[in-house]
Amino acid sequence: MTLRERIKFLLEEFGVYTLMAAGKDVYIIILLRMIRLISFGATLLILALYLKQIRFLESYIGLFMTLTFVGDLTGSFLLSILADIAGRRNVMVLSCGLATLTGVCFIVTDNKIILTIVSVVGILTPSGGEVGPFRSIEQSAIASLMAPHERSDIYTWYTFLGLFCGAIGNQLAGILVQVSQERGNLGVTDSYKVVFCAYTLLSLVSLVMSLFLTNKLEPKKSNKTKPSDEAPLLRETEEEESATPVSKTAGWFPDLTAHALSLVIKLSILFAIDSFASSLASLSWISYYIKKKFDISSSFLGSVFFTTGIISGIMSLLSTSLTKRFGAVATMVFTHLPASVLLSLLPVPSSLNVTLAIMIIRASTQSMDVAPKHVFLAAIVPESERTAVFGWVNLVKTMAQILGPSIVGLLTSKGMQWLAFVVAGTLKVLYDLGMLGTFMAYNRHNEH
């Protein structure tokens, strides 16, 4: 194989050609996620620290995050449902506007009640993950805009660039806090508010960019006779093809067969277990734990999360190749399982260097399951139901995260935050084994 052929092979393997031909709407969607994750990455690093600085009790910080998840739970799902009625672009614009207003409120007031209300009705991430309807709309739009065999490539780049920018956001927060204090002579509280200024500005930029999305990303009318390469993954066998559709009174997804609906429910339960575990070890709480345990500066803390985020993003690029070769389910399980075990070991070392080593090794595999999840879910759901199902799955994941922050807040106030990491890692291992046992039969590969 010549050098040129090797380069071509690598470009095809990592989906570069697919990305280059994706089109304007896909580019805007990816750019929106990049900007959004920079802002989310910046605020998550300092959120718990900021709330502690303005005299929130640790137990109330947990409750604050729980209430934030409650607001996201209802708002995100309703907006996701609304997206296919009022238009995906319109809901994206509205959501970016809410994020902008959220940032403004965190800049202008320290009032506990006002900030709590804003966190519930606005858009703020307490975990570092996606909040708002963005992910549901974007995942569904990508599935509509790209052919089935191209989706794993686009989802992988969507994931990688988001993780990369989340890491940039972590670093940006650390730099802004340090520069504000050292060169701007600002106090700790005001230096944290500078980060919320950046959040507001980036949200406003996202709002403007959303206006340039075209009607191509809007859902097409349901077509009951799909070409064979567009048929949902679940309709493979005669038994599945003959399954009767669920009636409209049976739920939000009238186009799903009974068999498809049962698998969506099983998948939702497993995702809920994983999400609850994630809420026990959110990046905001990890940031708080590391800073409190080892007394490191905000800039160094930002560098730590920048490094792990970059590693996580780069390694996520491999997921498209693994998905094509081994299938979405196998890729999800066998890349996520090592990270789950390492999470439970995070509180064990008394040395900062060993703790950082665990975080870095964990980062190398923890996000390699994200793109295959999108691929798998897009494959099992018909196009007419994708936004609603994506919204439902994200709703379930958010519901599962509601109690986690409050539990961590109580454990932290009693000096037992380490227990949250052990429980989180154990639950994630159970999730991985559950995915393997339940969905391995649907592990089609070379078709993503």
DRENDO-284202 format. One record per residue (C-alpha): x, y, z. Coordinates in steps of 0.25 Angstrom, whole numbers, plus 2048, in hexadecimal, padded with zeros to 3 digits. Example, Ala and Ser with C-alpha at 12.3 -4.5 7.8 and 13.67 -1.06 7.14 Angstrom:
8317EE81F8377FC81D
//
This chain:
80080080080680D7FC80681A8057FB8207FD7F28147FF7F581380D7F182280F7E481F8077E18138107E381B81D7DA8278177CF81D8147D18158217CF8228297C48278217CB83381C7C583280E7B78308147B983D81C7BF8458107B28428087A88438137A285180F79F85E81679585A82079E84F8267A98598277A186382E79C8588387AA85483B7AE86283D7A38658467A685984E7B585D84F7B186B8547A786685D7B185C8637BB8678657B186F86E7AC8628757BB85E8787BE86B87D7B386C8877B385E88C7C18608917BE86B89A7AF86989D7B08618AA7BC86A8AE7B48778AB7A88728B37B186F8BF7B787C8BE7AA8848BF7A787C8CB79E8708C679F8658D07A58588C97978518CB79085C8C579A85C8B979584E8B77878528B878985E8AE78F8548A478384B8A67798568A378185A89777F84B89277084C89576F85988C77785388176F84688276284D87F76785887676F84F86D76584586A75A84F86876385785E76784A85775984685575685585076285484775B84B83C74F85483D75486283E76185F83776E85B83B77586883876B87083F76D86884C77C86884B77B87884A77287885677B86F85E78787785B77F88386077C87C86D78B87986F78F88886C78588D87778A88288179888887F79389688178C89288E79888B8947A08988917978A289779389B8A47988928B078A8908B57888818B97798818B577A8888A87868808A477E8738A777287789F77B87B89378286E89477586789376E86F88877B87288078686A87A79286788379A85A88479E8558927A484888D7AC84D8817A384587879984A86E78C85187378185786C77B85185F78785485778C84585777F83F85377C84984878B84884278B83884377E83783C78284283178F83B82E78782D82D77E83482378983B81B79383081A79182281479281681D7A081281A7A582081C79F82282A7AA81C8327B482582B7AC83282E7A882E83C7B782B83F7BC83983B7B083F8427B483884E7C383A84D7C284984A7B884B8557C284485F7CD84C85A7C685985C7C18558697D085386D7D38618677C88668707CE86087C7DB8678797D58748767CE8748837DB87288B7E287D8837D78878847D68858937E58868957E789288B7DB8998927E18988A07F089B89C7EE8A58917E08AB8937E18AB8A37D48A58A47CF89D8B07CC88E8AF7BD8908AD7BF89A8A27C989289B7BF88689A7B58908957BE8938897BC8848857AD8878857B089387C7B788A8727AB8808737A188B8707AA8908647AB88285E79C87F86079988C8587A288884D79B87A84C78E88184B79388983F79987D83878C87583A78587F83178D87A82678886C82777F86881A77286081977A85481577B85082376C85082676584282775F83C81B75183781B75082981F75181F81374D81181775480B80B76380D80E76E8088047757FC80A78180380E77980D81677180381D77280382C77C7F98327717F283A7697EE82E7727E382A76B7D682C75D7D18277587D283575C7E08377577E482A7497DF82D7497E683B73D7EF83C73F7FE83E73D80484C73080C84C73181B84D72A81A85B73581185F74081B86074882685974D81D84E74281884574B81383A75380A84374F7FB84274D7F485075A7ED84F7627FA84C75B80185775F7F686176D7F785D76D80785E76880586C7737FB87077D80486A77780F87277880787F78780487C78A81387878381788578C80E88E79881488679382288879182189779F81C8987A482889079C8318997A482C8A57B182F89F7AE83C8967BA8448927B584F89B7B68468A77C38408A27C984E8A17C48518AF7CA8448B47D78468AE7D98548B27D58518C07DD8458C27EA84A8BC7E88598BD7EC85D8AF7EA86A8A77DE86C89E7E886E8927EF8608957E185A8977DD85F8897EA85A8837E684C8897D984C8837DE8528767E88468757DE83B8787D384286F7DD8428637E18348657D382F8667CF83785A7DB8318517D88238567C98258527CE8268447D18178447C38148477BE8158397C880B8347C580283F7B680383D7B880082E7C07F48317BA7EE83E7AC7F483F7A67FF8477A37F78547B07F08557B77FD8537AE80485E7B17F98687BF7F58677C48048667BB8088727BE7FD87B7CD80087F7C980F8817BE80A88B7C88028937D280D8947C78178997C580E8A57D480F8A87D581E8A77D48218B67DE8168BA7EB81D8B87F08278C27FA82D8B77F68378AD7FF8318A27F88238A47EB82A8A47EE8318977F38258917E681E8937DE82A88D7E782A8817E681B87F7D781B8817D68278777DC81E86C7CF81586B7C481C8737BE8238677C081985C7B281485E7AB82185B7AB82184C7A781284B79B81585579681F84B79881683F79180A84678581384A78481983C78480B83677880683F76F81183D76781683176A82482C75C82983075E82683E76D82984076C83784776183285076982585477682D85576F83785E76982B86677682486877D83186C77183487577382787C78282987E77F83788477483188D77E82789278883289577E83A89E7828338AC7918318A979683F8AC78E8408B97938338BE7A28378BB79F8458C279B83D8CE7A78348CE7B083F8CB7AB8478D77AE83A8E07BC8388DA7B882C8D27B88318C37C18258C07B681C8C27AF8228B67BA81E8AC7BA8108B17AB80F8AF7AB8168A27B680D89C7AE8008A17A180589B7A880888E7AE7FA88D7A07F488F79B7FD8847A67F887A7A37E987E7947EC87C7977F286E79F7E686A7957DC86F7887E386978D7E985C7987E185778F7DA84D78D7E784679B7EA84479B7EC8357A97F18307AE7F68237A17FC8217A3809828
//
